[in-house]
Structure formats: C-alpha cells, structure tokens
Amino acid sequence: MNERELVLDALLAITRDGEYSHIVLKNMLDLYQYLDKQKRAFITRVVNGTLERQIEIDYIISRFSSVKIQKMKPVIRTILRFGVYQLKYMDSVPDSAVCNEAVKLAEKRGFRGLKGFVNGVLRNVSRNLDHISYPGKEDPVSYLSVKESLPEWLVKLWLESYDVETIEKMGEAFLMPEALTVRFDPGKITRDALILRLAKEGVEARKIPGVPCGLYLSGIDYLGALPSFQEGLFQVQDISSMQVALLADPKKGDQVLDVCAAPGGKALHMAELLQGTGHVEARDLSGQKVELIRENIARSGLTNIEAVCHDATLPDPDWKEKADILIADLPCSGLGVLGRKPDLKLRMTPGSAEELAGLQRRILGVVKDYVKPGGKLLYSTCTIHKKENEENARWFVEQFPEYTLIQEEQRLPGRDVGDGFYIAMFRKE
C-alpha cells in the first residue's frame, strides 16, 4: 500500500471505528518501519493535521458539496477530508496530484461511481480556497469553532471562564506543530552531555528555559531505535506534567504512592528526585498499563520504584496513612492535550466530561486515607474544565476539612509552555 492508503486506513480506524489516534499511528509506524523517513513523516502529518483541522475542513467541504458530510460514505468523506487538508495546508503537494490521487484511491476502494464527485469537490475547493467566507467575531462561538477547529460545545464551555482572545490563543497553540519534550535525570547525565549524545544519533536537542531537567527534541524518525532512549537516559514527558513532581518536592526516604500512574512519567520523576532512597509505588487499573510502567522502569534502571495493578476506586487498608506524598493524576477529559491527541475533541462530549468529574471525586474520596498526617496530596489533570479542576479542589476541602489547599495552578496553552494542565497540592493536617 502507498502512503495515502495508509493515511486513509488510519483515519478510518480513528473516526469510524473509534480507535485512539496516538495508538493507531504508533502501531502503523511500528509495522511500516521499512518506509523511508519522508513517507512516514507524510503519514503522521496528514493524519494528525486532518484530525486537528477536521471541523474547519468539514466547513469547507460543506460549501462545495451538495451531499451533507454525515450522509457521505465513510471512505469518501475521509478521502475528501485529507484531500482538503493537503490543498489548504501542504504547499509541497501540487493541487493536481492531490485531486488525481484522491480519485485513484476512491476507485481502488470500490467507489468507481463516485470518482466524479470526489474530483469535482476537490477541484472546486482548489479553485476557490482563497474566496471562502468564514464566520466573523460577532458570532464568537461559530468564529472560534471554525477558525480553531474546536467543537461548539467546548467553545461555549470555555467562554464561561475565558475571553475570546484567550480561547483563540489556546486554539492556535493546539494547532501548532509540537516538539517532543523529554525529561532526563541530571544525576545520571548532564544536560550538555545528553545533547551531545543525541546529536551523534542524528537528533537535535534544545534546552527548555526554566526547566533544567527537560529538553525539546526534533529530527526523530523512530524513538524506539535511539540507543540513548533504550538505555533510559531520558523519558518522554510534557513540561506541564513535570511540574507535579517538582511541586511535590520529595524528601529523601519519602514513601510515595501514584494511584493512576501509566505510563509512569510522574512516578519515575519522583523516584529520580528521591535519589535512590524511599520508595514509589506506581499503580494503574489494567495489566496492560502496568506492563507499560514496568517497561519504563526497566529502561530507567531505577530500583526504588515498582508497578502494581490496583483499581483506584477500591480502598486498600494496607496503605492507610502510609504515604508521605500521594499523586492523584486522575482520568480526565484531556481537553488540555488536544495538540497531541486531536481526536479527543471529536469524541469527547459535555456528558462524558461531567461523568469524569464524578469519577475523580470517587477516587479522591478513597485515596485521601492513604496520606500520613502532615503529608501531601497532589491532584492533577490534563484538562481545561473547571468542573474537573477548580470545582473538584473546592469540593475536596469542603468534604474533607483535614486537608488544606496550599497551591494550585491552571496552565493554558498559548499562555504557558506545555500542555493545558491543572495541579492542586493539599496538605493533610
């Protein structure tokens, strides 16, 4: 199969079959490692770009198609979507090639009778791209939804807390290409030594201002093939996520429990900061997720951390008042990581975000018992949703007065570096 067929299959798996974009892409690129770097980069860019811009793309298609988007066959709809993405956002691909390849793909997938439709829509879009009328700022919901490719329900939700300019900056940040951020242990290798090592492996590494344990990486084809990654010299972790362990500031000998740890970034960071002392237990719900944590522990070489399978909603009397630090980075709507997981905005609903806020409260009501008097509980999410963040923090201190909120932070893309992220630190009296 050529790269456009792989793009089609990946997008169908995500938008039609409900699979997660980061998993689909990882599995596909693992399977097709023999493809050259340029083709693998094309697949990644077109899949992610089409998902990121899908709401705007559908708006454009609707201007040139007599058939409504949702009435189209999934294969045809998907071919049109990534065709429009290439026409609007990839100058390196000639418009004629985009149209011709889309027609060939429609025929190859059994839709010979719709070749003319595909050709007509894409050529019409190509001729008129510079003349499309977009919603204006007088209608902020439609304006932000189409311009930044955000669902209208999400724009309305954010307008309750932020102004149009802030949401616009967030939307633009989500649509910007993201460098890979990694965390390293300065006690294991210095920043300059790691930058030099990565350069020898063909990877460009840049310092992150204000984050001495982090680097931006670019020029990577396949992360798993890098010897420095295999040797555990760094872990993939977003800048915002790194703040949890830095804020927790563990002391040597501390007992740490991370109740929803996969893939293990925060737990591993805590173990590093403990400098070989104390102990970190990294838990998660499924055996598959726990195995992923174990793989990362094995690669890191750390010995003061273990992974355990446990459901965070179920009480564990063995941990009652034993944790100096408890990390509750809980399941959330993920509205802060739309730049890395663009399909989330297409699958999340207001109802599912509400349900997650309830699940977070259930878990907090259980894990609060594990913290020692004088210990810390860090609650974090990778979302921008007051019900899951600030409102849950207020609820927690009202319900459990033995806890005091001592610090909280909502990080916003476009204003702060890194993912959209919320952290609240509580101390148990």
Sequence and secondary structure as in RCSB ss.txt:
>XXXX:A:sequence
MNERELVLDALLAITRDGEYSHIVLKNMLDLYQYLDKQKRAFITRVVNGTLERQIEIDYIISRFSSVKIQKMKPV
IRTILRFGVYQLKYMDSVPDSAVCNEAVKLAEKRGFRGLKGFVNGVLRNVSRNLDHISYPGKEDPVSYLSVKESL
PEWLVKLWLESYDVETIEKMGEAFLMPEALTVRFDPGKITRDALILRLAKEGVEARKIPGVPCGLYLSGIDYLGA
LPSFQEGLFQVQDISSMQVALLADPKKGDQVLDVCAAPGGKALHMAELLQGTGHVEARDLSGQKVELIRENIARS
GLTNIEAVCHDATLPDPDWKEKADILIADLPCSGLGVLGRKPDLKLRMTPGSAEELAGLQRRILGVVKDYVKPGG
KLLYSTCTIHKKENEENARWFVEQFPEYTLIQEEQRLPGRDVGDGFYIAMFRKE
>XXXX:A:secstr
  HHHHHHHHHHHHHTT   HHHHHHHHHHHTTTS HHHHHHHHHHHHHHHHTHHHHHHHHHHH SS GGGS HH
HHHHHHHHHHHHHH TTS HHHHHHHHHHHHHHTT GGGHHHHHHHHHHHHHHGGG     TTSHHHHHHHHTT 
 HHHHHHHHTTS HHHHHHHHHHHHS   EEEE  TTTS HHHHHHHHHHTT EEEEETTEEEEEEEE  S GGG
 HHHHTTS EE  HHHHHHHHHH   TT EEEESS TT HHHHHHHHHTTT SEEEEEESSHHHHHHHHHHHHHH
T SSEEEEE  TTS  GGGTT EEEEEEE     TT TTT TTHHHH  HHHHHHHHHHHHHHHHHHGGGEEEEE
EEEEEES   TTTTHHHHHHHHHH TTEEEEEEEEE BTTBSSS EEEEEEEE 
